[in-house]
Amino acid sequence: MLKIPSYHSIRKEIPISTKVGQLFMPAAFINDTEAEIQKLEKLIQQYHIGSLCFFHSRASAATNFEGKKEVIHNENSYERLLYLIQRYQRAATFPLLIAIDAEWGLAMRIENTPQYPYAITLGAMKDQEELVYKVGRNIARDCREAGIHWNLSPVVDINLNPENPVIGYRSFGDNREKVVDYAKAYLKGMQSEGILNSIKHFPGHGDTATDSHLGLPIIDKPKKELLDNELYPFIELMDEGLDSVMVGHLAVPSLTSGKKISASISREIMTNFLRNEMKWDGTIISDALNMHAISKGFTKKGALEFTAFEAGNDVLCFADNVEEGIQMISEQCDVDQIEASFKRVWELKENANTGSENGLAQTAEDHTPLMQQLAKESITELKGDGTVIKKFREEGFQLIQIGQQRGQFHDTMELKASDSGNTLLSIVPRQVKPKDNFGFTKEELEVIHEVLNQGNTILYLFGNPFVLNLFPWESASAVVVVYQDFQVFQENAVNHFNGVVDAKGKLPVTLKSAVV
């Protein structure tokens, strides 16, 4: 546990401004300049910051989702993370809670660290809660070894919109029961290693077509429908050892008397509904406050932080205006509300495990067997079956590869390819997010359409299944979704093509009508 005095022993000794400082979670960037590192150290020292959320770099942070800045990769990011955590902890009066988004592992933010499958891949598996538990456990173990206490996951949004630009592959799927079951398993896996959790994005970000990094999504549904769908996972998981609920930047007018205000700054949603009606008494953490869905609506420094806290957030994630926010909250907000939020945050610290000083490199276990199991259980025959593929294989085929081809499947199929009227189409999207057609060029899309419309094509997709919304995939003889391009997933795809393993998975989302 973090070495801190108990809440009851210090509650009367700490001034209000220090307690408010404990509610702030500024962003910390692993690949930052020395000047920026020193600036954050001074912020921690002077304003008694309570927690930090680590990101890879300023170029990769939420408001750069448009991709306007180049992300510079650093092979030593993990070592840098360990160094910065120790450095920032030394600057703190009270030990910091260290947080990170590690939905599919530290690799979400850090090079050369274990990456596990996306939630959509896990969602393709049938009745495999034990495997999801192991994924949650392993991710938590990696966090603990790095000195991270709080993994801001899992995503429990139900993926109801095939055009969702920000959730998509991060959701377990469009079945509310599976989302709950797999989120529960993931949570228990994390809890087994003592890592704090946060379900997100309340009150449900799955049926949106606007990216909240850039604008404010609006879910215009009646309350009953929300209770049956978007809110269902949050209700079901309330008693599963939750540490926190993250509130998203999305407007839900049926919960705010018709007003189109972001949930993350709505007192009606956080205090009246989540606290009073749903009876949640744990920590509420905001989604990143620098995201354009809300940040562009506040010009006065500190006003956003003040509004977000007054509405009901206990932890202000990615707060940019710390000094001004602390001053406004300390001077203008209800003292009892400040005390209640401080108590929640302090108790999180009392429950948080410390990280190992050894680091991942010395303690990492071989997770290949787990990855092999995940590959076998998730691979999905969306169209066609083993009989179709066997006939295709015996007749021979030409190979066409689109995207970032590398690894076992592509090397093996290049050796097997021969002159034939059949085409094996292997697609590896350049990016997992749908922006700019998943990174495909216009010419590549034209080739894919032409090949699929020939009809005698088998498609293996190593990526986000929503990629298929761009193609006339129903024209193919067979379509196999592999979900990931990891080496073990490629090896399993080779075995599937050769008839050695069966496809056990089921697509966990609904695609749009096929493109023609």
C-alpha positions as CSV (number, residue, x, y, z in Angstrom):
1,M,0.0,0.0,0.0
2,L,1.0,3.6,-0.4
3,K,2.8,4.8,2.7
4,I,0.4,7.5,3.8
5,P,-1.3,8.4,7.1
6,S,-4.9,7.4,7.4
7,Y,-7.6,9.8,6.4
8,H,-8.9,10.2,9.9
9,S,-5.5,11.0,11.3
10,I,-4.8,13.9,8.9
11,R,-8.2,15.3,7.8
12,K,-8.1,18.2,10.3
13,E,-4.4,19.0,9.7
14,I,-4.6,19.6,5.9
15,P,-5.7,23.0,4.7
16,I,-8.5,23.3,2.2
17,S,-6.3,24.4,-0.7
18,T,-4.1,21.3,-0.2
19,K,-7.2,19.0,-0.2
20,V,-8.3,20.6,-3.4
21,G,-4.9,20.0,-4.9
22,Q,-5.3,16.3,-4.1
23,L,-8.3,16.3,-6.5
24,F,-6.3,17.3,-9.5
25,M,-4.8,14.9,-12.0
26,P,-2.7,16.7,-14.5
27,A,-1.3,14.9,-17.6
28,A,2.3,13.7,-17.4
29,F,4.1,13.0,-20.7
30,I,6.7,10.3,-20.8
31,N,8.6,11.9,-23.7
32,D,8.6,15.4,-22.3
33,T,11.3,18.1,-22.3
34,E,13.4,18.7,-19.2
35,A,11.8,22.2,-18.9
36,E,8.3,20.7,-18.9
37,I,9.3,18.0,-16.4
38,Q,10.6,20.7,-14.0
39,K,7.5,22.7,-14.5
40,L,5.3,19.7,-13.5
41,E,7.6,19.0,-10.5
42,K,7.0,22.6,-9.3
43,L,3.3,22.2,-9.8
44,I,3.3,19.0,-7.7
45,Q,5.3,20.7,-5.0
46,Q,3.5,24.0,-4.8
47,Y,-0.1,22.9,-5.2
48,H,0.0,19.4,-3.6
49,I,-1.2,17.6,-6.7
50,G,-2.9,14.3,-5.8
51,S,-2.4,12.2,-8.9
52,L,-0.9,12.1,-12.4
53,C,-2.1,10.4,-15.6
54,F,0.7,9.4,-18.0
55,F,0.5,9.8,-21.7
56,H,3.2,8.9,-24.3
57,S,3.8,12.5,-25.5
58,R,2.1,15.8,-26.1
59,A,1.8,15.0,-29.8
60,S,-0.2,11.8,-29.0
61,A,-2.5,13.4,-26.4
62,A,-6.3,13.7,-26.7
63,T,-6.5,17.1,-28.4
64,N,-4.1,16.0,-31.0
65,F,-6.5,13.2,-32.2
66,E,-6.6,15.1,-35.5
67,G,-3.0,13.9,-36.1
68,K,-1.6,17.4,-36.7
69,K,1.6,16.7,-34.9
70,E,4.0,13.9,-35.6
71,V,4.3,11.3,-32.8
72,I,8.0,10.6,-32.2
73,H,8.5,7.0,-31.1
74,N,11.0,6.3,-28.3
75,E,12.3,2.7,-27.8
76,N,13.2,3.6,-24.2
77,S,9.8,5.0,-23.2
78,Y,9.3,2.4,-20.5
79,E,12.6,3.1,-18.8
80,R,11.7,6.8,-19.1
81,L,8.4,6.1,-17.4
82,L,10.0,4.4,-14.4
83,Y,12.4,7.3,-14.1
84,L,9.7,10.0,-14.2
85,I,7.4,8.2,-11.7
86,Q,10.2,8.1,-9.2
87,R,11.1,11.7,-9.9
88,Y,7.6,13.0,-9.5
89,Q,7.0,11.0,-6.4
90,R,10.0,12.6,-4.8
91,A,8.5,16.0,-5.6
92,A,5.2,15.2,-3.9
93,T,4.4,16.1,-0.3
94,F,2.0,13.1,-0.2
95,P,2.5,10.1,-2.4
96,L,0.9,10.5,-5.9
97,L,-1.6,8.1,-7.4
98,I,-0.2,7.2,-10.8
99,A,-2.7,6.5,-13.5
100,I,-2.7,5.5,-17.1
101,D,-5.0,4.3,-19.8
102,A,-4.0,0.7,-20.3
103,E,-7.1,-0.8,-21.8
104,W,-5.1,-3.3,-23.8
105,G,-1.9,-3.0,-21.8
106,L,0.8,-0.5,-21.2
107,A,1.4,-0.7,-25.0
108,M,-1.5,1.7,-25.4
109,R,0.9,4.4,-24.3
110,I,4.4,2.8,-24.2
111,E,6.6,1.2,-26.7
112,N,8.2,-2.3,-26.1
113,T,5.6,-3.3,-23.5
114,P,3.1,-6.2,-23.6
115,Q,0.1,-5.5,-25.8
116,Y,-3.0,-7.6,-25.4
117,P,-5.9,-7.9,-27.8
118,Y,-8.4,-5.0,-28.1
119,A,-11.7,-5.4,-26.3
120,I,-13.5,-6.1,-29.6
121,T,-11.2,-9.1,-30.1
122,L,-12.0,-10.4,-26.6
123,G,-15.7,-9.9,-27.3
124,A,-15.5,-12.3,-30.2
125,M,-14.7,-15.2,-27.9
126,K,-17.6,-17.3,-26.7
127,D,-18.0,-17.9,-22.9
128,Q,-14.3,-17.2,-22.1
129,E,-14.6,-15.1,-18.9
130,E,-11.5,-17.0,-17.5
131,L,-9.3,-15.8,-20.4
132,V,-10.6,-12.2,-20.0
133,Y,-9.8,-12.5,-16.3
134,K,-6.2,-13.5,-17.2
135,V,-5.9,-10.5,-19.6
136,G,-7.0,-8.1,-16.8
137,R,-4.7,-9.8,-14.3
138,N,-1.7,-9.6,-16.7
139,I,-2.3,-6.0,-17.6
140,A,-2.6,-5.1,-13.9
141,R,0.6,-7.0,-13.1
142,D,2.4,-5.0,-15.7
143,C,1.0,-1.7,-14.3
144,R,2.0,-2.7,-10.7
145,E,5.6,-3.5,-11.8
146,A,5.9,-0.1,-13.4
147,G,4.7,1.8,-10.3
148,I,1.2,2.5,-11.7
149,H,-1.7,2.3,-9.3
150,W,-4.7,3.1,-11.4
151,N,-5.6,1.6,-14.8
152,L,-8.4,3.8,-16.2
153,S,-10.3,0.9,-17.7
154,P,-12.3,-1.1,-18.7
155,V,-14.5,0.5,-21.3
156,V,-18.1,-0.7,-20.6
157,D,-19.8,1.2,-23.4
158,I,-22.1,-1.0,-25.5
159,N,-21.0,-0.6,-29.2
160,L,-24.4,0.2,-30.7
161,N,-23.2,2.4,-33.5
162,P,-21.1,1.0,-36.4
163,E,-20.0,4.5,-37.3
164,N,-18.7,5.3,-33.8
165,P,-15.4,7.1,-34.3
166,V,-13.9,6.8,-30.8
167,I,-15.2,3.7,-29.0
168,G,-15.5,0.9,-31.7
169,Y,-12.7,-1.5,-31.1
170,R,-12.5,-0.5,-27.4
171,S,-15.8,-2.1,-26.6
172,F,-16.5,-5.7,-25.9
173,G,-19.4,-5.5,-28.4
174,D,-23.1,-4.7,-28.9
175,N,-24.5,-7.3,-26.5
176,R,-25.1,-5.8,-23.1
177,E,-24.8,-9.1,-21.2
178,K,-21.5,-9.9,-22.8
179,V,-20.2,-6.4,-22.1
180,V,-21.1,-6.9,-18.4
181,D,-19.7,-10.4,-18.1
182,Y,-16.4,-9.6,-19.7
183,A,-16.0,-6.3,-17.9
184,K,-16.6,-8.1,-14.7
185,A,-14.0,-10.7,-15.5
186,Y,-11.5,-8.0,-16.5
187,L,-12.2,-6.1,-13.3
188,K,-11.6,-9.2,-11.1
189,G,-8.4,-9.8,-12.9
190,M,-7.1,-6.3,-12.1
191,Q,-8.4,-6.6,-8.5
192,S,-6.3,-9.8,-8.1
193,E,-3.2,-7.7,-8.5
194,G,-4.4,-4.7,-6.4
195,I,-4.7,-2.2,-9.2
196,L,-7.4,0.4,-9.1
197,N,-10.0,0.5,-11.9
198,S,-12.4,2.8,-13.6
199,I,-15.4,1.9,-15.7
200,K,-16.1,4.3,-18.5
201,H,-17.6,6.3,-20.2
202,F,-20.7,7.1,-18.1
203,P,-23.6,7.3,-19.0
204,G,-22.6,5.4,-22.1
205,H,-20.6,6.4,-25.2
206,G,-21.4,3.5,-27.5
207,D,-24.1,5.0,-29.7
208,T,-22.4,8.2,-30.8
209,A,-21.2,9.3,-34.2
210,T,-19.2,12.3,-33.0
211,D,-15.7,12.0,-31.5
212,S,-15.7,13.7,-28.2
213,H,-12.0,14.6,-28.6
214,L,-13.3,17.1,-31.2
215,G,-16.9,17.8,-30.5
216,L,-19.8,17.1,-28.2
217,P,-21.8,13.9,-29.0
218,I,-25.5,13.9,-28.2
219,I,-27.5,10.8,-27.3
220,D,-31.1,11.8,-27.8
221,K,-32.9,8.8,-26.3
222,P,-35.6,8.5,-23.6
223,K,-34.4,7.5,-20.1
224,K,-36.0,4.1,-20.2
225,E,-34.1,3.2,-23.3
226,L,-30.9,4.4,-21.7
227,L,-31.6,2.3,-18.6
228,D,-32.1,-0.8,-20.8
229,N,-29.0,-0.2,-22.9
230,E,-26.3,2.4,-22.3
231,L,-26.7,2.5,-18.5
232,Y,-27.1,-1.2,-18.1
233,P,-23.4,-2.1,-17.6
234,F,-22.9,0.7,-15.1
235,I,-25.9,-0.4,-13.1
236,E,-24.8,-4.1,-13.1
237,L,-21.2,-3.4,-12.2
238,M,-21.9,-1.1,-9.2
239,D,-21.4,-3.8,-6.7
240,E,-18.4,-5.5,-8.3
241,G,-15.6,-3.8,-6.3
242,L,-15.5,-0.6,-8.5
243,D,-13.0,2.0,-7.5
244,S,-14.2,4.8,-9.8
245,V,-16.6,5.7,-12.6
246,M,-15.3,7.9,-15.4
247,V,-17.9,10.3,-16.8
248,G,-17.6,11.0,-20.5
249,H,-18.0,14.2,-22.6
250,L,-21.4,13.5,-24.1
251,A,-24.8,15.2,-23.8
252,V,-27.9,13.1,-22.8
253,P,-30.8,15.5,-22.8
254,S,-33.3,13.0,-21.2
255,L,-31.1,13.1,-18.0
256,T,-30.6,16.9,-18.0
257,S,-34.1,18.3,-18.4
258,G,-33.6,18.6,-22.1
259,K,-30.4,20.6,-21.9
260,K,-27.5,19.6,-24.3
261,I,-24.8,19.8,-21.7
262,S,-21.9,17.4,-21.4
263,A,-22.3,14.8,-18.7
264,S,-18.8,15.6,-17.4
265,I,-20.0,19.1,-16.3
266,S,-23.6,18.3,-15.5
267,R,-24.7,18.3,-11.8
268,E,-28.0,16.7,-12.9
269,I,-26.2,13.7,-14.3
270,M,-23.4,13.3,-11.7
271,T,-24.9,14.4,-8.5
272,N,-28.7,14.0,-9.0
273,F,-28.6,10.9,-11.1
274,L,-25.4,9.0,-10.5
275,R,-25.0,9.8,-6.8
276,N,-28.5,10.2,-5.6
277,E,-30.6,8.0,-7.9
278,M,-28.1,5.3,-8.7
279,K,-26.6,5.4,-5.2
280,W,-23.0,5.5,-6.3
281,D,-20.8,6.7,-3.4
282,G,-17.4,6.0,-4.8
283,T,-15.0,8.1,-6.8
284,I,-16.1,10.0,-9.9
285,I,-13.4,10.9,-12.3
286,S,-13.8,13.2,-15.3
287,D,-12.7,12.2,-18.8
288,A,-9.8,14.3,-20.0
289,L,-10.8,17.9,-19.5
290,N,-8.6,19.1,-22.4
291,M,-10.9,17.4,-24.9
292,H,-12.5,19.8,-27.3
293,A,-16.0,18.5,-26.5
294,I,-16.0,20.8,-23.4
295,S,-12.6,22.7,-23.3
296,K,-13.5,25.0,-26.2
297,G,-16.5,26.2,-24.2
298,F,-14.5,27.7,-21.4
299,T,-12.2,30.7,-22.0
300,K,-11.5,31.8,-18.4
301,K,-8.7,29.8,-16.8
302,G,-9.9,27.6,-14.0
303,A,-13.6,27.9,-14.9
304,L,-13.8,24.5,-16.5
305,E,-12.1,22.8,-13.5
306,F,-14.4,24.7,-11.1
307,T,-17.5,23.8,-13.1
308,A,-16.4,20.1,-13.4
309,F,-15.8,19.8,-9.7
310,E,-19.0,21.7,-8.7
311,A,-21.0,19.3,-10.9
312,G,-19.8,16.3,-9.1
313,N,-16.3,15.1,-10.2
314,D,-14.0,14.1,-7.5
315,V,-10.9,13.8,-9.7
316,L,-10.2,16.3,-12.5
317,C,-8.3,14.3,-15.1
318,F,-6.0,16.2,-17.6
319,A,-6.7,19.5,-15.9
320,D,-4.7,22.2,-17.7
321,N,-5.4,25.2,-15.4
322,V,-4.3,23.8,-12.0
323,E,-3.4,27.0,-10.2
324,E,-6.5,28.9,-11.2
325,G,-8.8,25.9,-10.7
326,I,-7.5,25.2,-7.2
327,Q,-8.1,28.9,-6.2
328,M,-11.6,29.0,-7.6
329,I,-12.7,25.7,-6.0
330,S,-11.1,26.6,-2.7
331,E,-12.7,30.0,-2.5
332,Q,-16.1,29.3,-4.0
333,C,-17.1,25.6,-3.6
334,D,-18.9,24.0,-0.6
335,V,-16.5,22.9,2.0
336,D,-18.4,19.7,2.7
337,Q,-18.3,18.7,-1.0
338,I,-14.5,19.4,-1.0
339,E,-14.1,17.2,2.1
340,A,-16.2,14.4,0.7
341,S,-14.1,14.3,-2.5
342,F,-10.8,14.5,-0.7
343,K,-11.9,11.6,1.5
344,R,-12.7,9.5,-1.5
345,V,-9.4,10.2,-3.2
346,W,-7.4,9.7,0.0
347,E,-9.1,6.3,0.6
348,L,-8.1,5.3,-3.0
349,K,-4.5,6.0,-1.9
350,E,-4.9,3.9,1.2
351,N,-6.1,1.0,-1.0
352,A,-3.5,1.4,-3.8
353,N,-0.6,-1.0,-4.1
354,T,2.8,0.3,-4.7
355,G,4.8,-0.7,-7.8
356,S,7.9,-2.9,-7.8
357,E,11.2,-1.1,-8.2
358,N,12.4,-3.9,-10.4
359,G,10.4,-2.9,-13.5
360,L,8.8,-4.9,-16.2
361,A,12.0,-6.1,-17.9
362,Q,13.1,-8.1,-14.8
363,T,9.7,-9.6,-13.9
364,A,7.8,-10.1,-17.2
365,E,6.4,-13.6,-17.8
366,D,6.0,-15.2,-21.1
367,H,2.4,-14.4,-22.1
368,T,2.6,-16.3,-25.4
369,P,0.5,-19.3,-24.2
370,L,-2.3,-16.9,-23.2
371,M,-2.1,-15.0,-26.5
372,Q,-2.3,-18.3,-28.4
373,Q,-5.5,-19.2,-26.6
374,L,-7.0,-15.8,-27.3
375,A,-6.2,-16.2,-31.0
376,K,-7.8,-19.6,-31.2
377,E,-11.0,-18.5,-29.4
378,S,-11.5,-15.3,-31.3
379,I,-10.9,-16.0,-34.9
380,T,-14.2,-15.7,-36.7
381,E,-15.7,-17.0,-40.0
382,L,-18.0,-14.2,-40.9
383,K,-18.8,-15.9,-44.2
384,G,-18.0,-19.3,-45.6
385,D,-16.5,-22.2,-43.7
386,G,-13.8,-24.8,-43.7
387,T,-15.2,-26.7,-46.7
388,V,-15.1,-23.5,-48.9
389,I,-11.6,-22.8,-47.7
390,K,-10.4,-26.4,-48.3
391,K,-11.6,-26.3,-51.9
392,F,-10.0,-22.9,-52.5
393,R,-6.7,-24.1,-51.0
394,E,-6.7,-27.2,-53.2
395,E,-7.4,-25.3,-56.4
396,G,-4.6,-22.8,-55.7
397,F,-4.7,-19.0,-55.5
398,Q,-3.0,-15.8,-56.2
399,L,-2.1,-13.6,-53.2
400,I,-2.9,-9.9,-52.9
401,Q,-1.8,-8.1,-49.7
402,I,-3.0,-4.7,-48.7
403,G,-1.7,-2.6,-45.8
404,Q,1.1,-3.2,-43.3
405,Q,2.0,-6.8,-44.2
406,R,4.5,-8.6,-42.1
407,G,4.8,-11.9,-40.2
408,Q,3.9,-15.5,-40.4
409,F,0.6,-15.4,-42.4
410,H,2.0,-13.2,-45.1
411,D,5.3,-15.0,-45.5
412,T,3.6,-18.4,-45.6
413,M,1.0,-17.4,-48.2
414,E,3.6,-15.8,-50.4
415,L,5.2,-19.2,-50.6
416,K,2.0,-21.0,-51.3
417,A,0.6,-18.6,-54.0
418,S,0.3,-19.9,-57.5
419,D,-1.4,-18.9,-60.8
420,S,-5.2,-19.4,-60.4
421,G,-8.5,-17.7,-60.8
422,N,-8.8,-17.6,-57.0
423,T,-7.6,-14.7,-55.0
424,L,-6.5,-14.8,-51.3
425,L,-6.9,-11.2,-50.1
426,S,-4.9,-10.4,-46.9
427,I,-5.7,-7.0,-45.3
428,V,-3.9,-5.3,-42.5
429,P,-5.2,-1.8,-41.8
430,R,-2.7,0.9,-41.2
431,Q,-4.6,2.2,-38.2
432,V,-7.2,0.8,-35.8
433,K,-9.3,4.0,-35.8
434,P,-11.7,4.8,-38.6
435,K,-10.4,8.2,-39.4
436,D,-9.4,8.7,-43.1
437,N,-10.7,5.2,-44.0
438,F,-8.5,3.4,-41.5
439,G,-5.4,4.7,-43.4
440,F,-6.2,3.1,-46.8
441,T,-5.4,5.0,-49.9
442,K,-8.0,5.6,-52.6
443,E,-6.1,3.2,-54.9
444,E,-6.1,0.5,-52.3
445,L,-9.8,0.8,-51.7
446,E,-10.4,0.5,-55.5
447,V,-8.2,-2.7,-55.7
448,I,-10.1,-4.2,-52.7
449,H,-13.5,-3.5,-54.3
450,E,-12.4,-4.9,-57.6
451,V,-11.0,-8.1,-56.1
452,L,-14.0,-8.8,-53.8
453,N,-16.5,-8.2,-56.6
454,Q,-14.8,-11.0,-58.6
455,G,-16.5,-13.4,-56.2
456,N,-13.8,-16.1,-56.1
457,T,-12.0,-14.4,-53.2
458,I,-11.2,-15.4,-49.6
459,L,-10.5,-12.4,-47.3
460,Y,-8.5,-12.6,-44.1
461,L,-8.8,-9.4,-42.1
462,F,-6.1,-8.7,-39.5
463,G,-7.7,-5.7,-37.8
464,N,-10.7,-3.8,-36.7
465,P,-13.8,-5.6,-38.2
466,F,-15.5,-2.2,-38.8
467,V,-13.0,-1.9,-41.7
468,L,-15.4,-4.2,-43.5
469,N,-17.9,-1.4,-43.7
470,L,-15.7,0.1,-46.5
471,F,-15.9,-3.0,-48.7
472,P,-18.4,-5.3,-50.5
473,W,-17.3,-8.1,-48.3
474,E,-20.5,-10.2,-48.8
475,S,-19.3,-10.8,-52.4
476,A,-16.4,-12.9,-51.2
477,S,-16.5,-16.7,-51.0
478,A,-15.3,-16.5,-47.4
479,V,-14.4,-13.8,-44.9
480,V,-12.3,-14.6,-41.9
481,V,-11.8,-11.9,-39.2
482,V,-8.5,-12.4,-37.2
483,Y,-8.8,-9.0,-35.4
484,Q,-5.1,-8.6,-34.5
485,D,-1.9,-8.8,-36.6
486,F,0.2,-10.2,-33.7
487,Q,2.5,-13.0,-34.6
488,V,0.5,-15.6,-32.7
489,F,-2.7,-14.5,-34.3
490,Q,-1.1,-14.8,-37.8
491,E,0.2,-18.2,-36.9
492,N,-3.3,-19.3,-35.9
493,A,-4.7,-17.8,-39.1
494,V,-2.2,-20.0,-41.1
495,N,-3.4,-23.0,-39.2
496,H,-7.0,-22.1,-39.9
497,F,-6.4,-21.7,-43.6
498,N,-4.7,-25.1,-43.6
499,G,-7.7,-26.7,-41.8
500,V,-5.7,-27.4,-38.6
501,V,-7.9,-25.3,-36.3
502,D,-11.5,-24.3,-36.4
503,A,-12.9,-20.8,-36.1
504,K,-14.6,-20.5,-32.7
505,G,-15.3,-16.8,-32.6
506,K,-18.4,-14.8,-33.4
507,L,-18.4,-11.1,-34.6
508,P,-19.4,-9.1,-31.5
509,V,-20.7,-6.1,-33.4
510,T,-23.2,-5.4,-36.2
511,L,-21.8,-4.1,-39.5
512,K,-23.6,-1.7,-41.8
513,S,-25.1,-3.1,-45.0
514,A,-22.3,-4.2,-47.3
515,V,-20.8,-1.7,-49.7
516,V,-21.4,-2.5,-53.3
